Amino acid sequence: MGDRITVVLDSTNIEKLRSIQAKMIKSSPKSVSFSHVVNIVVSEGLKKFRA
């Protein structure tokens, strides 16, 4: 379990994240939370910045 924080996202980014979540829900037998999707996208994005 991670820390609970508040983040403000642009509505365009929310739509893209919800689209990713919908695709994951269709292909997964388990539930897929919005937080899980955000964590996956952020961790993949941070890989680009590792030195």
PDBQT receptor file of N, H, CA, C and O in Angstrom, charges set to zero:
ATOM      1  N   MET A   1       0.852  -1.180   0.000  1.00  0.00    +0.000 N 
ATOM      2  CA  MET A   1       0.000   0.000   0.000  1.00  0.00    +0.000 C 
ATOM      3  C   MET A   1       0.888   1.230   0.000  1.00  0.00    +0.000 C 
ATOM      4  O   MET A   1       1.857   1.302   0.756  1.00  0.00    +0.000 OA
ATOM      5  N   GLY A   2       0.569   2.176  -0.828  1.00  0.00    +0.000 N 
ATOM      6  H   GLY A   2      -0.218   2.118  -1.443  1.00  0.00    +0.000 HD
ATOM      7  CA  GLY A   2       1.363   3.387  -0.925  1.00  0.00    +0.000 C 
ATOM      8  C   GLY A   2       0.825   4.496  -0.049  1.00  0.00    +0.000 C 
ATOM      9  O   GLY A   2      -0.123   4.313   0.714  1.00  0.00    +0.000 OA
ATOM     10  N   ASP A   3       1.442   5.627  -0.176  1.00  0.00    +0.000 N 
ATOM     11  H   ASP A   3       2.213   5.776  -0.795  1.00  0.00    +0.000 HD
ATOM     12  CA  ASP A   3       0.992   6.815   0.552  1.00  0.00    +0.000 C 
ATOM     13  C   ASP A   3      -0.194   7.437  -0.149  1.00  0.00    +0.000 C 
ATOM     14  O   ASP A   3      -0.291   7.401  -1.376  1.00  0.00    +0.000 OA
ATOM     15  N   ARG A   4      -1.088   8.003   0.622  1.00  0.00    +0.000 N 
ATOM     16  H   ARG A   4      -1.009   8.032   1.619  1.00  0.00    +0.000 HD
ATOM     17  CA  ARG A   4      -2.245   8.687   0.053  1.00  0.00    +0.000 C 
ATOM     18  C   ARG A   4      -1.874  10.140  -0.179  1.00  0.00    +0.000 C 
ATOM     19  O   ARG A   4      -1.483  10.848   0.749  1.00  0.00    +0.000 OA
ATOM     20  N   ILE A   5      -2.001  10.584  -1.435  1.00  0.00    +0.000 N 
ATOM     21  H   ILE A   5      -2.318  10.009  -2.189  1.00  0.00    +0.000 HD
ATOM     22  CA  ILE A   5      -1.688  11.966  -1.790  1.00  0.00    +0.000 C 
ATOM     23  C   ILE A   5      -2.796  12.515  -2.672  1.00  0.00    +0.000 C 
ATOM     24  O   ILE A   5      -3.632  11.762  -3.171  1.00  0.00    +0.000 OA
ATOM     25  N   THR A   6      -2.801  13.822  -2.861  1.00  0.00    +0.000 N 
ATOM     26  H   THR A   6      -2.122  14.434  -2.455  1.00  0.00    +0.000 HD
ATOM     27  CA  THR A   6      -3.746  14.463  -3.760  1.00  0.00    +0.000 C 
ATOM     28  C   THR A   6      -2.970  15.012  -4.948  1.00  0.00    +0.000 C 
ATOM     29  O   THR A   6      -1.963  15.701  -4.785  1.00  0.00    +0.000 OA
ATOM     30  N   VAL A   7      -3.454  14.698  -6.148  1.00  0.00    +0.000 N 
ATOM     31  H   VAL A   7      -4.272  14.139  -6.281  1.00  0.00    +0.000 HD
ATOM     32  CA  VAL A   7      -2.803  15.144  -7.373  1.00  0.00    +0.000 C 
ATOM     33  C   VAL A   7      -3.861  15.769  -8.267  1.00  0.00    +0.000 C 
ATOM     34  O   VAL A   7      -4.970  15.246  -8.374  1.00  0.00    +0.000 OA
ATOM     35  N   VAL A   8      -3.532  16.871  -8.902  1.00  0.00    +0.000 N 
ATOM     36  H   VAL A   8      -2.631  17.295  -8.815  1.00  0.00    +0.000 HD
ATOM     37  CA  VAL A   8      -4.441  17.514  -9.844  1.00  0.00    +0.000 C 
ATOM     38  C   VAL A   8      -3.951  17.182 -11.249  1.00  0.00    +0.000 C 
ATOM     39  O   VAL A   8      -2.812  17.483 -11.606  1.00  0.00    +0.000 OA
ATOM     40  N   LEU A   9      -4.828  16.554 -12.049  1.00  0.00    +0.000 N 
ATOM     41  H   LEU A   9      -5.753  16.309 -11.759  1.00  0.00    +0.000 HD
ATOM     42  CA  LEU A   9      -4.470  16.147 -13.403  1.00  0.00    +0.000 C 
ATOM     43  C   LEU A   9      -5.292  16.932 -14.418  1.00  0.00    +0.000 C 
ATOM     44  O   LEU A   9      -6.439  17.298 -14.162  1.00  0.00    +0.000 OA
ATOM     45  N   ASP A  10      -4.693  17.178 -15.554  1.00  0.00    +0.000 N 
ATOM     46  H   ASP A  10      -3.762  16.880 -15.762  1.00  0.00    +0.000 HD
ATOM     47  CA  ASP A  10      -5.382  17.805 -16.678  1.00  0.00    +0.000 C 
ATOM     48  C   ASP A  10      -6.461  16.843 -17.183  1.00  0.00    +0.000 C 
ATOM     49  O   ASP A  10      -6.253  15.630 -17.172  1.00  0.00    +0.000 OA
ATOM     50  N   SER A  11      -7.587  17.354 -17.616  1.00  0.00    +0.000 N 
ATOM     51  H   SER A  11      -7.756  18.340 -17.625  1.00  0.00    +0.000 HD
ATOM     52  CA  SER A  11      -8.690  16.495 -18.053  1.00  0.00    +0.000 C 
ATOM     53  C   SER A  11      -8.317  15.633 -19.250  1.00  0.00    +0.000 C 
ATOM     54  O   SER A  11      -8.828  14.522 -19.388  1.00  0.00    +0.000 OA
ATOM     55  N   THR A  12      -7.445  16.120 -20.111  1.00  0.00    +0.000 N 
ATOM     56  H   THR A  12      -7.030  17.022 -19.998  1.00  0.00    +0.000 HD
ATOM     57  CA  THR A  12      -6.990  15.323 -21.257  1.00  0.00    +0.000 C 
ATOM     58  C   THR A  12      -6.210  14.104 -20.773  1.00  0.00    +0.000 C 
ATOM     59  O   THR A  12      -6.378  13.005 -21.301  1.00  0.00    +0.000 OA
ATOM     60  N   ASN A  13      -5.362  14.298 -19.774  1.00  0.00    +0.000 N 
ATOM     61  H   ASN A  13      -5.226  15.191 -19.345  1.00  0.00    +0.000 HD
ATOM     62  CA  ASN A  13      -4.590  13.180 -19.230  1.00  0.00    +0.000 C 
ATOM     63  C   ASN A  13      -5.491  12.179 -18.512  1.00  0.00    +0.000 C 
ATOM     64  O   ASN A  13      -5.246  10.973 -18.560  1.00  0.00    +0.000 OA
ATOM     65  N   ILE A  14      -6.523  12.672 -17.853  1.00  0.00    +0.000 N 
ATOM     66  H   ILE A  14      -6.722  13.651 -17.814  1.00  0.00    +0.000 HD
ATOM     67  CA  ILE A  14      -7.471  11.778 -17.185  1.00  0.00    +0.000 C 
ATOM     68  C   ILE A  14      -8.174  10.899 -18.213  1.00  0.00    +0.000 C 
ATOM     69  O   ILE A  14      -8.342   9.699 -17.996  1.00  0.00    +0.000 OA
ATOM     70  N   GLU A  15      -8.582  11.489 -19.323  1.00  0.00    +0.000 N 
ATOM     71  H   GLU A  15      -8.445  12.464 -19.499  1.00  0.00    +0.000 HD
ATOM     72  CA  GLU A  15      -9.249  10.715 -20.376  1.00  0.00    +0.000 C 
ATOM     73  C   GLU A  15      -8.324   9.628 -20.916  1.00  0.00    +0.000 C 
ATOM     74  O   GLU A  15      -8.759   8.499 -21.146  1.00  0.00    +0.000 OA
ATOM     75  N   LYS A  16      -7.064   9.960 -21.118  1.00  0.00    +0.000 N 
ATOM     76  H   LYS A  16      -6.710  10.876 -20.932  1.00  0.00    +0.000 HD
ATOM     77  CA  LYS A  16      -6.099   8.977 -21.622  1.00  0.00    +0.000 C 
ATOM     78  C   LYS A  16      -5.881   7.863 -20.607  1.00  0.00    +0.000 C 
ATOM     79  O   LYS A  16      -5.808   6.690 -20.974  1.00  0.00    +0.000 OA
ATOM     80  N   LEU A  17      -5.776   8.228 -19.334  1.00  0.00    +0.000 N 
ATOM     81  H   LEU A  17      -5.835   9.180 -19.037  1.00  0.00    +0.000 HD
ATOM     82  CA  LEU A  17      -5.598   7.222 -18.292  1.00  0.00    +0.000 C 
ATOM     83  C   LEU A  17      -6.828   6.331 -18.168  1.00  0.00    +0.000 C 
ATOM     84  O   LEU A  17      -6.696   5.122 -17.981  1.00  0.00    +0.000 OA
ATOM     85  N   ARG A  18      -8.007   6.906 -18.268  1.00  0.00    +0.000 N 
ATOM     86  H   ARG A  18      -8.114   7.888 -18.420  1.00  0.00    +0.000 HD
ATOM     87  CA  ARG A  18      -9.250   6.120 -18.199  1.00  0.00    +0.000 C 
ATOM     88  C   ARG A  18      -9.342   5.158 -19.385  1.00  0.00    +0.000 C 
ATOM     89  O   ARG A  18      -9.852   4.045 -19.250  1.00  0.00    +0.000 OA
ATOM     90  N   SER A  19      -8.848   5.591 -20.546  1.00  0.00    +0.000 N 
ATOM     91  H   SER A  19      -8.434   6.494 -20.657  1.00  0.00    +0.000 HD
ATOM     92  CA  SER A  19      -8.832   4.728 -21.725  1.00  0.00    +0.000 C 
ATOM     93  C   SER A  19      -7.900   3.539 -21.504  1.00  0.00    +0.000 C 
ATOM     94  O   SER A  19      -8.237   2.406 -21.848  1.00  0.00    +0.000 OA
ATOM     95  N   ILE A  20      -6.733   3.801 -20.932  1.00  0.00    +0.000 N 
ATOM     96  H   ILE A  20      -6.459   4.721 -20.653  1.00  0.00    +0.000 HD
ATOM     97  CA  ILE A  20      -5.798   2.726 -20.602  1.00  0.00    +0.000 C 
ATOM     98  C   ILE A  20      -6.433   1.779 -19.596  1.00  0.00    +0.000 C 
ATOM     99  O   ILE A  20      -6.314   0.560 -19.721  1.00  0.00    +0.000 OA
ATOM    100  N   GLN A  21      -7.106   2.340 -18.600  1.00  0.00    +0.000 N 
ATOM    101  H   GLN A  21      -7.203   3.330 -18.498  1.00  0.00    +0.000 HD
ATOM    102  CA  GLN A  21      -7.767   1.524 -17.582  1.00  0.00    +0.000 C 
ATOM    103  C   GLN A  21      -8.839   0.636 -18.214  1.00  0.00    +0.000 C 
ATOM    104  O   GLN A  21      -8.953  -0.540 -17.869  1.00  0.00    +0.000 OA
ATOM    105  N   ALA A  22      -9.618   1.189 -19.130  1.00  0.00    +0.000 N 
ATOM    106  H   ALA A  22      -9.525   2.144 -19.411  1.00  0.00    +0.000 HD
ATOM    107  CA  ALA A  22     -10.675   0.415 -19.791  1.00  0.00    +0.000 C 
ATOM    108  C   ALA A  22     -10.091  -0.761 -20.567  1.00  0.00    +0.000 C 
ATOM    109  O   ALA A  22     -10.643  -1.861 -20.528  1.00  0.00    +0.000 OA
ATOM    110  N   LYS A  23      -8.983  -0.543 -21.270  1.00  0.00    +0.000 N 
ATOM    111  H   LYS A  23      -8.535   0.350 -21.301  1.00  0.00    +0.000 HD
ATOM    112  CA  LYS A  23      -8.330  -1.623 -22.014  1.00  0.00    +0.000 C 
ATOM    113  C   LYS A  23      -7.814  -2.698 -21.065  1.00  0.00    +0.000 C 
ATOM    114  O   LYS A  23      -7.910  -3.890 -21.357  1.00  0.00    +0.000 OA
ATOM    115  N   MET A  24      -7.263  -2.272 -19.922  1.00  0.00    +0.000 N 
ATOM    116  H   MET A  24      -7.184  -1.304 -19.685  1.00  0.00    +0.000 HD
ATOM    117  CA  MET A  24      -6.755  -3.233 -18.948  1.00  0.00    +0.000 C 
ATOM    118  C   MET A  24      -7.892  -4.024 -18.310  1.00  0.00    +0.000 C 
ATOM    119  O   MET A  24      -7.740  -5.217 -18.047  1.00  0.00    +0.000 OA
ATOM    120  N   ILE A  25      -9.013  -3.388 -18.062  1.00  0.00    +0.000 N 
ATOM    121  H   ILE A  25      -9.137  -2.419 -18.276  1.00  0.00    +0.000 HD
ATOM    122  CA  ILE A  25     -10.170  -4.071 -17.469  1.00  0.00    +0.000 C 
ATOM    123  C   ILE A  25     -10.693  -5.143 -18.411  1.00  0.00    +0.000 C 
ATOM    124  O   ILE A  25     -11.061  -6.233 -17.973  1.00  0.00    +0.000 OA
ATOM    125  N   LYS A  26     -10.728  -4.836 -19.709  1.00  0.00    +0.000 N 
ATOM    126  H   LYS A  26     -10.429  -3.951 -20.065  1.00  0.00    +0.000 HD
ATOM    127  CA  LYS A  26     -11.233  -5.793 -20.695  1.00  0.00    +0.000 C 
ATOM    128  C   LYS A  26     -10.359  -7.040 -20.784  1.00  0.00    +0.000 C 
ATOM    129  O   LYS A  26     -10.859  -8.129 -21.064  1.00  0.00    +0.000 OA
ATOM    130  N   SER A  27      -9.055  -6.886 -20.546  1.00  0.00    +0.000 N 
ATOM    131  H   SER A  27      -8.649  -6.001 -20.319  1.00  0.00    +0.000 HD
ATOM    132  CA  SER A  27      -8.147  -8.021 -20.710  1.00  0.00    +0.000 C 
ATOM    133  C   SER A  27      -7.767  -8.683 -19.380  1.00  0.00    +0.000 C 
ATOM    134  O   SER A  27      -6.985  -9.634 -19.377  1.00  0.00    +0.000 OA
ATOM    135  N   SER A  28      -8.294  -8.209 -18.269  1.00  0.00    +0.000 N 
ATOM    136  H   SER A  28      -8.929  -7.437 -18.272  1.00  0.00    +0.000 HD
ATOM    137  CA  SER A  28      -7.922  -8.748 -16.965  1.00  0.00    +0.000 C 
ATOM    138  C   SER A  28      -9.136  -9.328 -16.248  1.00  0.00    +0.000 C 
ATOM    139  O   SER A  28     -10.209  -8.724 -16.258  1.00  0.00    +0.000 OA
ATOM    140  N   PRO A  29      -8.976 -10.487 -15.629  1.00  0.00    +0.000 N 
ATOM    141  CA  PRO A  29     -10.093 -11.051 -14.862  1.00  0.00    +0.000 C 
ATOM    142  C   PRO A  29     -10.292 -10.340 -13.515  1.00  0.00    +0.000 C 
ATOM    143  O   PRO A  29     -11.343 -10.483 -12.889  1.00  0.00    +0.000 OA
ATOM    144  N   LYS A  30      -9.291  -9.579 -13.072  1.00  0.00    +0.000 N 
ATOM    145  H   LYS A  30      -8.438  -9.463 -13.580  1.00  0.00    +0.000 HD
ATOM    146  CA  LYS A  30      -9.365  -8.858 -11.806  1.00  0.00    +0.000 C 
ATOM    147  C   LYS A  30      -9.748  -7.405 -12.053  1.00  0.00    +0.000 C 
ATOM    148  O   LYS A  30      -9.687  -6.920 -13.182  1.00  0.00    +0.000 OA
ATOM    149  N   SER A  31     -10.139  -6.721 -10.993  1.00  0.00    +0.000 N 
ATOM    150  H   SER A  31     -10.189  -7.115 -10.075  1.00  0.00    +0.000 HD
ATOM    151  CA  SER A  31     -10.439  -5.300 -11.111  1.00  0.00    +0.000 C 
ATOM    152  C   SER A  31      -9.131  -4.520 -11.281  1.00  0.00    +0.000 C 
ATOM    153  O   SER A  31      -8.074  -4.941 -10.811  1.00  0.00    +0.000 OA
ATOM    154  N   VAL A  32      -9.225  -3.396 -11.951  1.00  0.00    +0.000 N 
ATOM    155  H   VAL A  32     -10.084  -3.054 -12.333  1.00  0.00    +0.000 HD
ATOM    156  CA  VAL A  32      -8.058  -2.545 -12.205  1.00  0.00    +0.000 C 
ATOM    157  C   VAL A  32      -8.406  -1.146 -11.720  1.00  0.00    +0.000 C 
ATOM    158  O   VAL A  32      -9.268  -0.480 -12.293  1.00  0.00    +0.000 OA
ATOM    159  N   SER A  33      -7.735  -0.704 -10.663  1.00  0.00    +0.000 N 
ATOM    160  H   SER A  33      -7.035  -1.245 -10.197  1.00  0.00    +0.000 HD
ATOM    161  CA  SER A  33      -8.046   0.606 -10.097  1.00  0.00    +0.000 C 
ATOM    162  C   SER A  33      -7.365   1.722 -10.895  1.00  0.00    +0.000 C 
ATOM    163  O   SER A  33      -6.370   1.501 -11.586  1.00  0.00    +0.000 OA
ATOM    164  N   PHE A  34      -7.922   2.903 -10.781  1.00  0.00    +0.000 N 
ATOM    165  H   PHE A  34      -8.730   3.083 -10.220  1.00  0.00    +0.000 HD
ATOM    166  CA  PHE A  34      -7.334   4.077 -11.437  1.00  0.00    +0.000 C 
ATOM    167  C   PHE A  34      -5.943   4.347 -10.865  1.00  0.00    +0.000 C 
ATOM    168  O   PHE A  34      -5.029   4.718 -11.600  1.00  0.00    +0.000 OA
ATOM    169  N   SER A  35      -5.785   4.162  -9.568  1.00  0.00    +0.000 N 
ATOM    170  H   SER A  35      -6.528   3.860  -8.970  1.00  0.00    +0.000 HD
ATOM    171  CA  SER A  35      -4.486   4.361  -8.929  1.00  0.00    +0.000 C 
ATOM    172  C   SER A  35      -3.442   3.408  -9.486  1.00  0.00    +0.000 C 
ATOM    173  O   SER A  35      -2.289   3.792  -9.687  1.00  0.00    +0.000 OA
ATOM    174  N   HIS A  36      -3.836   2.179  -9.734  1.00  0.00    +0.000 N 
ATOM    175  H   HIS A  36      -4.772   1.867  -9.571  1.00  0.00    +0.000 HD
ATOM    176  CA  HIS A  36      -2.915   1.194 -10.299  1.00  0.00    +0.000 C 
ATOM    177  C   HIS A  36      -2.438   1.641 -11.679  1.00  0.00    +0.000 C 
ATOM    178  O   HIS A  36      -1.252   1.552 -11.995  1.00  0.00    +0.000 OA
ATOM    179  N   VAL A  37      -3.364   2.117 -12.484  1.00  0.00    +0.000 N 
ATOM    180  H   VAL A  37      -4.327   2.190 -12.227  1.00  0.00    +0.000 HD
ATOM    181  CA  VAL A  37      -3.020   2.592 -13.828  1.00  0.00    +0.000 C 
ATOM    182  C   VAL A  37      -2.073   3.782 -13.743  1.00  0.00    +0.000 C 
ATOM    183  O   VAL A  37      -1.083   3.836 -14.472  1.00  0.00    +0.000 OA
ATOM    184  N   VAL A  38      -2.363   4.730 -12.867  1.00  0.00    +0.000 N 
ATOM    185  H   VAL A  38      -3.168   4.686 -12.275  1.00  0.00    +0.000 HD
ATOM    186  CA  VAL A  38      -1.503   5.905 -12.707  1.00  0.00    +0.000 C 
ATOM    187  C   VAL A  38      -0.105   5.478 -12.274  1.00  0.00    +0.000 C 
ATOM    188  O   VAL A  38       0.886   5.991 -12.794  1.00  0.00    +0.000 OA
ATOM    189  N   ASN A  39      -0.016   4.547 -11.331  1.00  0.00    +0.000 N 
ATOM    190  H   ASN A  39      -0.821   4.131 -10.908  1.00  0.00    +0.000 HD
ATOM    191  CA  ASN A  39       1.293   4.076 -10.877  1.00  0.00    +0.000 C 
ATOM    192  C   ASN A  39       2.082   3.404 -11.996  1.00  0.00    +0.000 C 
ATOM    193  O   ASN A  39       3.294   3.595 -12.093  1.00  0.00    +0.000 OA
ATOM    194  N   ILE A  40       1.423   2.628 -12.833  1.00  0.00    +0.000 N 
ATOM    195  H   ILE A  40       0.439   2.472 -12.754  1.00  0.00    +0.000 HD
ATOM    196  CA  ILE A  40       2.105   1.977 -13.956  1.00  0.00    +0.000 C 
ATOM    197  C   ILE A  40       2.628   3.023 -14.933  1.00  0.00    +0.000 C 
ATOM    198  O   ILE A  40       3.783   2.959 -15.353  1.00  0.00    +0.000 OA
ATOM    199  N   VAL A  41       1.790   3.975 -15.294  1.00  0.00    +0.000 N 
ATOM    200  H   VAL A  41       0.852   4.027 -14.953  1.00  0.00    +0.000 HD
ATOM    201  CA  VAL A  41       2.184   5.005 -16.264  1.00  0.00    +0.000 C 
ATOM    202  C   VAL A  41       3.326   5.859 -15.717  1.00  0.00    +0.000 C 
ATOM    203  O   VAL A  41       4.268   6.175 -16.444  1.00  0.00    +0.000 OA
ATOM    204  N   VAL A  42       3.247   6.229 -14.457  1.00  0.00    +0.000 N 
ATOM    205  H   VAL A  42       2.482   5.972 -13.867  1.00  0.00    +0.000 HD
ATOM    206  CA  VAL A  42       4.305   7.051 -13.852  1.00  0.00    +0.000 C 
ATOM    207  C   VAL A  42       5.617   6.269 -13.784  1.00  0.00    +0.000 C 
ATOM    208  O   VAL A  42       6.674   6.807 -14.113  1.00  0.00    +0.000 OA
ATOM    209  N   SER A  43       5.560   5.012 -13.362  1.00  0.00    +0.000 N 
ATOM    210  H   SER A  43       4.701   4.575 -13.094  1.00  0.00    +0.000 HD
ATOM    211  CA  SER A  43       6.796   4.223 -13.261  1.00  0.00    +0.000 C 
ATOM    212  C   SER A  43       7.438   4.009 -14.624  1.00  0.00    +0.000 C 
ATOM    213  O   SER A  43       8.663   4.042 -14.740  1.00  0.00    +0.000 OA
ATOM    214  N   GLU A  44       6.622   3.790 -15.664  1.00  0.00    +0.000 N 
ATOM    215  H   GLU A  44       5.627   3.763 -15.570  1.00  0.00    +0.000 HD
ATOM    216  CA  GLU A  44       7.173   3.656 -17.018  1.00  0.00    +0.000 C 
ATOM    217  C   GLU A  44       7.786   4.968 -17.485  1.00  0.00    +0.000 C 
ATOM    218  O   GLU A  44       8.840   4.974 -18.121  1.00  0.00    +0.000 OA
ATOM    219  N   GLY A  45       7.132   6.072 -17.173  1.00  0.00    +0.000 N 
ATOM    220  H   GLY A  45       6.275   6.068 -16.657  1.00  0.00    +0.000 HD
ATOM    221  CA  GLY A  45       7.652   7.385 -17.554  1.00  0.00    +0.000 C 
ATOM    222  C   GLY A  45       8.942   7.730 -16.826  1.00  0.00    +0.000 C 
ATOM    223  O   GLY A  45       9.830   8.363 -17.395  1.00  0.00    +0.000 OA
ATOM    224  N   LEU A  46       9.047   7.315 -15.571  1.00  0.00    +0.000 N 
ATOM    225  H   LEU A  46       8.325   6.800 -15.108  1.00  0.00    +0.000 HD
ATOM    226  CA  LEU A  46      10.257   7.610 -14.793  1.00  0.00    +0.000 C 
ATOM    227  C   LEU A  46      11.463   6.815 -15.264  1.00  0.00    +0.000 C 
ATOM    228  O   LEU A  46      12.601   7.229 -15.047  1.00  0.00    +0.000 OA
ATOM    229  N   LYS A  47      11.226   5.682 -15.905  1.00  0.00    +0.000 N 
ATOM    230  H   LYS A  47      10.301   5.346 -16.082  1.00  0.00    +0.000 HD
ATOM    231  CA  LYS A  47      12.341   4.879 -16.434  1.00  0.00    +0.000 C 
ATOM    232  C   LYS A  47      13.154   5.667 -17.449  1.00  0.00    +0.000 C 
ATOM    233  O   LYS A  47      14.355   5.438 -17.596  1.00  0.00    +0.000 OA
ATOM    234  N   LYS A  48      12.515   6.584 -18.144  1.00  0.00    +0.000 N 
ATOM    235  H   LYS A  48      11.539   6.769 -18.025  1.00  0.00    +0.000 HD
ATOM    236  CA  LYS A  48      13.198   7.406 -19.145  1.00  0.00    +0.000 C 
ATOM    237  C   LYS A  48      14.172   8.400 -18.512  1.00  0.00    +0.000 C 
ATOM    238  O   LYS A  48      15.099   8.866 -19.173  1.00  0.00    +0.000 OA
ATOM    239  N   PHE A  49      13.965   8.723 -17.239  1.00  0.00    +0.000 N 
ATOM    240  H   PHE A  49      13.212   8.344 -16.701  1.00  0.00    +0.000 HD
ATOM    241  CA  PHE A  49      14.761   9.748 -16.581  1.00  0.00    +0.000 C 
ATOM    242  C   PHE A  49      15.855   9.171 -15.679  1.00  0.00    +0.000 C 
ATOM    243  O   PHE A  49      16.602   9.926 -15.057  1.00  0.00    +0.000 OA
ATOM    244  N   ARG A  50      15.955   7.858 -15.606  1.00  0.00    +0.000 N 
ATOM    245  H   ARG A  50      15.348   7.245 -16.112  1.00  0.00    +0.000 HD
ATOM    246  CA  ARG A  50      17.000   7.253 -14.779  1.00  0.00    +0.000 C 
ATOM    247  C   ARG A  50      18.344   7.397 -15.463  1.00  0.00    +0.000 C 
ATOM    248  O   ARG A  50      18.459   7.205 -16.673  1.00  0.00    +0.000 OA
ATOM    249  N   ALA A  51      19.347   7.730 -14.692  1.00  0.00    +0.000 N 
ATOM    250  H   ALA A  51      19.253   7.886 -13.708  1.00  0.00    +0.000 HD
ATOM    251  CA  ALA A  51      20.677   7.937 -15.253  1.00  0.00    +0.000 C 
ATOM    252  C   ALA A  51      21.565   6.737 -15.030  1.00  0.00    +0.000 C 
ATOM    253  O   ALA A  51      22.725   6.742 -15.442  1.00  0.00    +0.000 OA
TER     254      ALA A  51
